[in-house]
Every structure is written in structure tokens, then in C-alpha cells.
Amino acid sequence: MNFPSTQCLKHCTEAIISANNRISHYGRLGKIDRAQKIFDEMPERSIISWNAIIAGYFQCRRHREAKNLFDIMPERNLASWNGLVSGYVKNKMVKEARRVFDSMPEKNVVSWTSMVRGYVQEGVIEEAESLFWQMPERNIVSWTVMLGGLIRARRVDEARRLFDSMPEKDVVTWTNMIAGYCQEGRMSEARELFETMPKRNVVSWTTMITGYTQNLQVDVARKMFEAMPERNEVSWTAMLTGYTQSGRLDEAFELFKRMPERSVVACNAMILGFGQNGKLDEAIKLFDHMKEKDDGTWSAMIKGYERNGFELETLNLFTLMQRAGVRPNFPSFISILNACSSLATLDQDDVIWGALLGACRMHMNMEVAEVAARKLVQLEPQNAGHYILLSNIYASKKRWEDVEELRTCMKIRKVRKFPGYSWIDVEKKVHMFTGGDSESHPEQTMIMAMLEKLGGMLRDAGYSPDGSFVLHDVDEEQKVHNLGHHSEKLAVAFGLLKVPKGMPIRVMKNLRVCGDCHSAIKLIAKITDREIILRDANRFHHFKDGLCSCNDYWSSGVGGEVIIWRIKDVFPTSEHASHPRENLSDLPPEVGTSSRRSRHRSHGKERNRSPKNNDEGNQGNPEKGKNKSHPHSRNKTRQRADLPSSSSRWLFTFCVEMGESAY
């Protein structure tokens, strides 16, 4: 990048305006290199030119380059500072945004609103509220952003009070408040507000229709739909989805045929509806006729095969999806999991679900992680570790009632939980530490002094304790205290006191190291210039120069490194495919409601199939066990294929590793 030391022009020529427009255009398209080339070739630049290229880098999630450009700007205006704050907010870097916000020479309502929006997007509503009420002035956008934050936090009554106190409202504000009532199922209040709106648009109408369909009032939604003065693609799709989710396929298909334009989303909803209701032939026909498909299209069709017992076709279509260059999403992975467990005789179910759980934790997908953890509890009801994992997931979501219920379940089943502890061998003597307790150690005063010293050094290095790893319902101050006294930190502090310089500090822990300790020990190794080796329940962690040998894959659910296998190496042909058709059953009655859904399989006239070969007359006779194949499957005859446990594990390890491509 070349940056001639020219002053920013106060007035733009036509050439500069044209170049600025092209920089903004390519930035929005994600073609930042083209935008940079135009910027570099400009003989003269204005402040707008610099602001445009910085915004482009933020748009492409390259925040470091954006900040570097900001730092070397010859001149800056208020828009430049606002662009930096909003750029960080758009990249979900709210702490960096706040640092810039606090250092701004001047602020306006845009600056304040951007910062409030950042906190709202990150779910830090208390901080957003505090900042909102500090604003010297507010506009309608500021009010609407704060309103949306309260609604997002499900504080609808507070949102209504804020709504009522607004000096002015526009159609977006009204629609947001209506959506808040809809998501809480308070449809009468939503309808009352809708009726009093001074002005409605297509989004307002669609919000009401969506609210009714999501609250299973499909007929009321249809009446509103027919009364709409105008409709758009989203309106049609909302009504269509209402029918498919209610199992009213005939009405859904009639509406689908009436649609002026059938979007990909609408087609996906229809495919999903057909598949879930046993009309697989109709789903296949629609899928095959679609000229444009997205990941939702493939996922819906894969799920259709899975739900209807076509395990081989499920896996084959999953392979075709990747060959088409479409990145699999989590629903498609779940379908593959179910397909494999149906076809294979899996002796390592716990390993497979553990692999999925580890990947979900690493990629912060708590919904799927909860499914995996619950399944592990079912597979090994006396394994305390699975209960703890599930409890941690509930705690991370602040579902404290579920945490308590799970503890009660453990007591009823007499599941014993082993406490976490760490130990270190110094001068041929083992020193053991438990979390929060060093008082029993004869050198407790020195250990606490070292922890306090390390705390200051860590703060100076930019470390901030991550309270999400404190899985108890306590205040933030107590969370910070708890994190600072985890057993591994106590052991490391003792090691720094006793192990001579130049020798590695070796710590052992009976459980997996927590994420906050992992981050802290990396920094401790760097700022003290020491090598720290920690062996936890999963692996060795070699900390040196601020890095760890596990490449921060500490949260993996399986012992040892996760191996990435290409699907064609594991299952080179479709005859090694597998897939799940059965919904996961819930925990036993002690924890929540037990509701194993019955397996549903449609045996259409056009397709004679029995995926499970359950017919007693077919057992022992392979010829009778053959089934017709679907066009997406390579085999002419469909036979059962039992998968070895190792192959299944490889596939699942591949499936859950989101950071790699399949091919």
C-alpha cells in the first residue's frame, strides 16, 4: 500500500468523487483489493476517500488494516472517528469500540448510538442502558436501538414503558414493539398496538402474520394475509412456513402455487414440509427442479431423506452438497449423525457424541452442544463428567433452575462428582491444590502474593478475566475472585516461586483446564519468560512465548488432537453411507420431560421400501431385503451396510470440525 504524504483536500473534484464512489462500491462487494488499488492510484485524496477505504476494510472484516489506515490519516473529522467506532461494532469488537469512543475528541448522537448498538448486539443490555441515559441528545434511531435491546433481552414490559416515553415514533419503532409482544406470545397486545398504528407498511403486516403463525394461530394469520394491501416475498414465505410448520401441506402447496415469485427460502420451506410429513417424492421433485440452491435447500433435502429412513441417500446427498461447493450447516451435520447411528453398529457412541460436543463448545454452538451433552448423559448415566458438561452449558446460558434440577438428578442417581484439583512436584514432594483453597498450604502467604503480582502483570498485558467460565450464579466481583483462584493457577504460582529459572514448570490436573486459565497461563508464560507444561484430562499443553501447543483447541471433546478426514477417504462410495432417522430422546423424568417421539415412515405407492428391513419374512433372505434406490444414490440396490466404529468416529470427527472443508 502506497500512501503519498499529501494533505486531504477540503473540496472534492469530480475525479475524487468518482473514485470515492468506486472505493465504497467495491468495499461493499467485498472486493477490497480493487478498492485499495483505486485508492493507491488517486493523485489527490479527500477525507471521504480515507473514510471510504477504512469502511471497506471493516466491511471485509480486516480490522487491523482499517485501524492502520486510520492511524496514518493526514486529517480526521468526526465522521472518521464514527466510522472507526461503527466498524469495530460491526465486527463484534465492542471493547475496542469503547476504547475509541472514550478517546474521541468530540462526539455526536451518531457516536453514542453506535456504541449503544454495539452493547445491544453483544447482549450487554445493562451497559447499553447506562450509556443510553448518559446521552446528551437522542434521536429516533437511538430510542429504537435501545428499544430493540430490551426486546431482545425479553424485557418486554420495560420496552413498552420506553416506547410510551418516546418523544416521537416511526413505523420501525411501532413494528419493533409489536415484534416484542409476538415473540412473547402476547398476541392480543400485539394486535391492539397494530390497530392503533398511525401508519403501517408491509413489514408491520408481515410481523403480525409471523407472530400468529409462530403462536399456532394459522387461520387468523391467513385472514390477515388476505387483508394485506400489499405483499412481498417475505409475506408469502411467512404464511407458507406457518402452514408447513403446522403440518397443513395441502394448503401450503396451494399457497406455494399462487406465489408470484417462488424464492429459495419458500422452496426450502416446502421441501422441509414435504420431508417432515412423509411426502418424499414431492420433496425430491421440487429439489430437482430448483435452479438455485443454498445450504438451507440441501439441508432440508438431507433431513427429508433422514426422517424417512433413506440413510444411504442421506450420506450420498451430503457428499454431493460439498462437491457443489456448498458448506454444510449444523442441521445437515445432525442429520448425518443420525444416519450413521442408524446404519452402523456403533460401539463408540460416547466418543462420537463427545467429538460433537467438543466442536460445539469450540464454535460456541450451545444449542447443539446441549443435544450432545444430553445424549452423553443417556449413554453413560453414571458418568459424572457428562452431567457436569451439561450443567456448564445450562450455567453459561444462566439457566440456574436447570442446573439445580440436574444436581438433584445426580443425587437421586447417586452419581459422584470428583472435585477438580491440580498438583506439582517440587523437590521430590507433591504439592496439591484445590480451587479457591491454598490456606492449607504452609506457604499460602507467598502463593497469594505471587497471584496478586501476576494479576497486575496480566492486567498490564491486556488480560481480562472471562466470567463465562464461572458457572455459578454469583456477582461479577465474585466471578473474578473465583477465576483467580482456580487450582491450576495456584499450582503455577507455586511453581514460579519454587522451580528455578530455565527449568519448565510441570503441573497436572485431573479435569480439563478451563478456558480462562488457558488464556491466562499463555500470558503468564510470556510475561515471565517461562515454559509451563500442564497435563489436563485431555492432553498436554506446552505454554511458551504466549502460545500453546494445542493451538487453542483446549475445548475439544475428545482426548488427543481432532483428526480431519475427508469424507471420500472414509466413505468412498455411497454404500458406506449412514444417517439418523430418530429424534433424540430427552433425559429421564428426573430432568425435564421424557418424550421419545415415535418413528414415522411413509410407505408411498410409488416407492416400495423398508429401510430397516424389519419385516420378519425378509430376515435371512438378502434378496428380499433389497430396496429401490433414489436417483441421488449410486447403487442400483439398497443394502444394509454396517459401519466399523473407527470409520464412524472418523466421519463424525470430520463432521463436527467446522473450520475445514470436506474436500
N, C-alpha and C positions, 0 to 999 in steps of 0.2 A: 504494500500500500504506500502510495506516494502522497505526501502532504506538503505542498509548497507553502512557505510561510507568508501567505497573502492574507490581508485583512478581510474580514467578512464585509461584503457590500451592504450598505443600508438600503439601497434601491435595486430591485431586480430588473434585468433586461429581459427581453423576450427569450433569448437563448437560455438564460439561467432558469426562467420559469419553466421552459420546456424540459430542461434537464431534470429539474426538481420533480416534475410530474412523472418522468420516466423512472427516476430513482424510487419514488413512492410506489409506482405500479409494479416494478419488478420485486420490490421488497414484500409487497402483499402477496405476490405469486410464489414467494419463497426462492426466487432466483437472485439471491443476494450477491453472487459473483458478478452478474450482469450489472446490477445496481452499483457495485463498487467500481467497476470498470468505467461507467459513465461518470461517477464522482471523481475518479482519478484524472479523467481526461478534461475536466472542466478547467478552463483557464482562470475563471473567477467563480467564487462561491459566495453565497449568502448564508446567513444563519439558518435559513429554512433548508438549505442544501444539507448542512450538517445535521439538523434535526431529522431530516428525511432518512439519511443513511443510518443514523443511530436507531431510529424506529424500525428500519428494515432488519437490522441485526437482531433486535429484540424479537421481532416477528418470527425470525428463523431460530429462535432460542439460542442465540450465540451472544450471551450477555457479557462475556468478558471482552469481546471485540467492541461491543457497544460502549462499555464503560471506558475502554482505552481511547476511543474516538472522542467521547465526552471530555476526558481529561486533557486532550490536546486541542480542544476547540479554541480558536483565537478569541472569540467572544461568545458569551452566552446570554440568553434572555430568559424570561420566566417560562416560556414555552419549552426551552431546553431542559430546565430543571423538572418541569412537569412530565416531560417525555421520559426522563430517567426514572422518576418515581413510578409512572404507569407501566413502563417497560418491565421493571422488576416485579410489579404486581401481576402483570400478565404471565410472567414466568414463575409465579408462585414463590417469590423470594421476598416475603413480606418483611423479614428482619433487615435486609439490605435496603428495601424501600424506605423503612422507617429511619434508618441512619441518614439517608439522603434527605428525607423530609425534614428531619431535625436540623440539618446543616444548611437548609435553603436560606439565602439572604432575604428573600421575601416569598410570601405565599398568597395564593388567591383561592377562591372557592373550588377551583378545579384540583388544586394541590390537595386540599383537605378531603375532597370527595374521593380522589384516587386512593388515598391512604385508608379511608373508611372502607372502601370497596375491597381493598386487599385483606383487611381483617375479616370482613364478612365472608369472602371466598375461602379463607382458611378456617372458618368456623370459630374464630376468636371473637365472639359477639360482645363480650364484656368490654374488651379493648376498643372495639368499633363504637360501642355506645359512649364510652368515655370520651373518645375523640370527637364524636358527632356533637355532643353537648358543649364541647370546648370551641366549636367552630364560631368565628366572629360573624360569619354570614352563611346562610344556606340557601340553595336554590331547590327547585323541584326535583332535580336529579339526586341531590344529597338526601332529601327526605325519602325518595323512592328506594335508594340503595339501602338505607337503614331499615326501612320497612321490610324489604326483601330479606335482610339478615335476620330479623326477628321471626319472620315466617319460616325461614329455613331452619331456625332453631326450634321450631314448633311452639313458639310463644305467641300464639295467635291472638289471645286477648290483649296482650301488651301491644301487639302490632295494630290492633283495632284502635286502641287509645291513641297511638301515634298517628294513625290515619285520620282520626277525628280532629286532632290538633293541627293538622297541616294547613298552612295558610292558603295553599292552592293545590289542586289535584288535576292530573291529566288522565287520559284513558289508560295509560300504562299503570298508573298508581291504583286506579279502581280495579283493573284486571288482576294485579298482584294480590290485592286484598281478597278478591273472590277466589283466586287460586289457593290462598292460605286456608280459607274455610273448606274448600273442596278436599284438600289433602287430609284434613282432619275429619272428613265425613260429615261436616255440618252443612248439609246441602240447603236446608231451609234458610239459614242465614246468608249463604252464598246467593241464593235466588232472590232474597229480599234486597240485597245490595245491588244485584244485577238489574233489578227492576227500577231502582232509583238512580241508576247511572244517567247523567245528563246526555252522554253521547257514547254509543257503542260502536265497535268495529268487529271485523271478522275474528280477531284474536279473542275478544271478550266472549263472543258466542261459542267459539271452539273450546275455550276454557270451561264454560258451563257444561258443554256436551261431554268433554273428557271427565269432568267431575262426576256426572251422572253415571257414565259407563264404568268408571273405576269403583263406584259405590253400588254397582249392580242394579241400577235403575235404567236399564237399556231402553225401555219403552218411552220413558219420559225424555231421554236423550234423543230418541228418534223424532218425537214431536217437535222438540226444539230445532233439530236439524232441518226438518221440513219447513219450519217457520223462518229460517235464516234468510235475510235479504240477499246475502251473497255468500258463496262458499269458495274455499281454496283447497288445495291438495291436502293440507293438514286436517281440515274439517272432515273431508271424506274419509281419510285414514283413521281419524279418531272414532268415527261412527262404525267403520268396518271392524276395527280392533275390538270395540265393545261387543259386537256380535260374535266374533271368533272366540273371545275370552269367555263368553257365556255359553259356548257350545252350540250357538244357533247358526249352523253352517249354511243352511238354505237361504236365510235372509241375508247373511253375509255375502254369499255368492251373487245374489240378485243385486245387491248394492254395488258389488265389485263390477258387475257387467254394466251398470249405469254410469260408472265413473267416467267423466270426460277425458281424464288422463290417468293412467294407472302407473303410479310411481313405484320405485323399487321397494320402498317401505310398505306400501299397500300390498304388493305381491308377496313380500316376506310374511306379512301378517296372514295372508290367505294360505300360503304353504304351511305355516305353523299350525293354523287352524285345521287344515285337512289332515296333517300328520297326527295331531293330537286326538283327532276324532276318528281315526282308523280309515280315512279315505286317502290311502297312499297313492293310488293310481292318479287321482286328480292332482295331488301334490306334485307327482313326477311330471305330469303333462304340463303343468304351469311352469315348473322349474326349467324344463327343457325348452320351452318357448320364450323364456326371458332372454332378451339380447344383452341386457346389462345386469350384472350380479355384483353384490357386495358381500362382506363377510357374514352379514346377517342372513343373506339368501342361502349361502352354503350351510351355515349353522342350522337354519330351520329345516333344510332338507336332510341333513345328517341326523338331526333329532327325530325327524319323521321316521327314518329307517330304524333308528334305535328303539323308538317307542313301539314299533310294530314288529320287532323281532328279527330284522334283517341285519344280523351282526356283520357278516362279510361285506355286504354292500356299504354299511356304515363306514368301515375302515377303508374300503376302496375309494369312497367318495371323499374321505378325509385326505387321502393321498392326492386325488385329482385336484382338490381345492388348493393344495400347496403348489402343485405343478402349474396351476393357473396364476400363480404369483399372489395369492390371497393369504394374508397372515391369519392363522387360526385365532379365534377368540376363546374365552373361557367356557362359554356354553358348549362349544364343539369339543373341547377337551373333556368335559364332564361326560358327554355322550360317548366318546371313545373309551373313557374309563369304564363306563357301564357295559359297553360292547365287549371289551376284553374280559371283564369279570364274568360275563355270561358264557363266553365260548371256552374260556380257559379253566383248567383246574389249578387254581392259584393257591400255593402253599405259603405265599409271602404277601398276603393281603395287607398285613400291618406295615410291611416295608413300602409297599406301593402307596398306601394312603399317607404314610409318613413322608414319602417323597413329595407328594402333592401338597401336604401341609407345609413342608419346608419352603417350597417355592411360593406358596401363597403368602406366607409370612414375609418372605424377602420382597415380594412385589406388592405387599400391603393390600392384598385382596382378602379382607376379613370375612366376606360372605362365604366364599368357597372354603376358606380355612376352617370356618365353623363346621361346614359339612364334613370335611375330612376329620376334624377332631372328634366329632360326634360318632363317626364311623369307627374310629380307633377305640373309643370307649366301649362300643358294642363288641368289637372283636376281642378285646382284652379287658374285661370288666374289672379285673383285679390289679391292673397296671396303674399305679398312682400317677405316673407321668402323663398319661393321656388326659386324666381329669384336670391336672394342673395346666396343661396346654389349653384345654377348653375354658378353664377358669380364667386364664390370662386373656384369652380372646374376649370373653364377656367383660372383664375388667377394663380392657383397652377401649371398649365401647361404653364404659360407665354403666353396664347392666348389673348393678350390685345385687339386685334381688336374685338374678340367675346365679351369680357367684355363691350367694348364701345357700340357694337351693342345691347347688352342686356339692357344696360341703356337707350338707345334710345327707345327700345321697351317699357320699363316701362313708359317712358314719354308719348309715344303715347297712351298707355292704361290707363294713369293717375293712375298708381299703386304707392301708397305712401309707402316709406321706413321709418320705425321708427328708429331713432338713438339709438345706444347702450349706456346705462348708468347704473351705479351702485350706490347704496345708503347704508348708515349705520346709525343706530340710536344710538346716544351717548348723554347721559344725557337728555333724552326725547326730543331730537331735531334731525331731519332727515338731514343728510348731503349728498348731491347728487353730483356725479362726472360724467363727460363725457370724452371719450377717448381723451388724449392729452391736456386736459384743467383742470388746477387746479388754474389758475390765479384769477378766480372769487371768490375763497375761501379765507376768511380772514387769514387763517393760511397756505397760499400757500408756504411760505419760509420754514417752518418746515416740510411740507409734502415732498417737493423736497429734503431737506436734508436727510430725512429718506429713500427716494427712492434711493438716491446716496449711503447711508450707506448699504442698503440692497443689492444693486448691487454689491458692493465689497464683501460682505459676500457670496453672491450666487456664484460669480466667484471663490472664495476660496474653495467653496464646490463642484466645478466641473460643475456648471451650464453654459450652453452656449445657448444664445437666438436662437430660431428656426425661421429663417427668412421666412420659408414657410408659416407661419401664417400671414405674412403681405401681403395682397392681393392687392397690388398696385405696379405699375411699377416705383419703386424708387431704389436708390442705397443701398448697404448693411448697410452703416452707418445710413442712414435714417430709414432703417428697424429696426435696433437695438433700435434707439430712439423711434420709434412708439410702439414697443413691450413693452418698459419700462414704457410707459405712458398709457396703457390700463386702462379703468375706474375701473376694479376690483382691479388692483394693487394700484391705487391711494386710493381707499377705504380701502384696507388692511393696507397701510402705515399709514393712518389717525387713523385706529383702534389701531395699535401698539402704536401710540402716546397717545391715549386718554383712551383706555379701560384698566382698572387695571389688573395687573398680576393675574393669577388664574381664570380670567373670560374669557369665549370664545368670540372671535371677530365674529360678525354676519354681513355678507354682503349679499345684494340682488342684482341680476342683471336681466334686462328684456330680455336678449338674452342668448344663450348658451355660457358658458365660453370657451375661446379659448384654444387650446391645449398647447400653450407656457405658458399662465398664469396658467393653471392647474399644469404643471410641476414645475413652479416657486413657486407657493403657497405651494405645498407639501414640497419643500425645506425650504421655509420661516418658516413654522410651525415647522420644525425640528430644524433649527438653532436658532430660537428664543424661542423654548420650549413653544409654544402657541398652543391652539386649535382654528382653524379657521373654521367657518361654512359658506359656500357660497351656496345660493339658486339661481340657474340659471333657464332658461326657461324650463329645463327638470326635474331637481331633486335637492335634497340636496347633497352637497359634504362636508363631515366631514374630514377635514385635521388634522392629528395629527401624530407626530413622523415620518414624511416623507411619510406617507401613506394617501390614500383617501378611503372613504367608498364605492366609486363606483368601486373600483378595476380597475381604469383607463379606465372604459368603458364610459368616458365622451362624446365620439363621437357617441354614439348610436342615431339612428334617431327617436326613439320612447320614449315618456315620460315613466318613470319607468324602472325597470330592464328588460332586454330581457329575456323572458322565453324560455327555451329549451324544446320542446316537441318531444317525439319520434313519428315517423310517424305512427307506428302501433296503438298508442293511439288515434291519430286524425282520421285516416282513416283505421280502422281495416280490411276492405275488399275493393276489387277493385271497388265496386260500388260507393265508395265515392271518386273516382279519378277525377282529372280535369287537364286541360292543355291548353296552348295558341297556337293558330294557326296563329295569325295575327301579322305581324311586327308592331313595334311601329311607329306611325306616327310622323313626325318631328314637330317642332314648326311652328306656322303660318308664313306667308310670311315676317312679320316684322323681324323675327330672322331666317336667313338661308332660305333654300328651303323647301317648303312643298311638300312631296311626299308620300302619303299613298299608299302603294303597294296593288294591288288587291289580293284578296284571291284566291289561286289556289288550286283546289282539283281534283284529278284524280279519275274517276269512272271506274275502270277496269272491264273487263268482268268476271273475276274470283271472284270478291268481290262486292256484291251489298250492298252499304252502303250510308247513308245520315246522317253524323254526327250531323248536326244541326237540322234535322227534319224540313227543310224549305218547303218541299212540302205541298202545301195548302191542298191537298187531305188527308194528314196524320194527320192534326191538329184535335185534339179532338178524335182521334181514336188511343189508345195506342198500339193496335196490329199492326197497320201499321207502327208505329214508331220504331219497333224493328229492330235491325240490326244484321248481322252476327258478331261473335266475332273472334278476333285473338287468336291463341294458347297461347299467353302470358297472356291473360286475363282470370280471373277465371269465369266470368259469361257466361252462355250459350247465354243469350240475352243481348243486349246492350241498356240500357235505360238512359234517361237523369236523372242526379242527381243534384238538386240544393243544393249547399253547404251553410250552415249558415255562416254569415260574421265572427263570432267568430272562427269557425273552420278554415276558410281560413286564418285568421290572425295568428292562432297558427301554421299552416303549414308553412306560409311564414316566421314567426319568426324562426322556425326550419331551414328552407332552407337557410336563409342568415347567420346563425351563423356557421361560418366556423370552429370554434375551437372545436366543439363537434361532436361525432359520432352519427349516426342515431339510433343505437341500443345499 
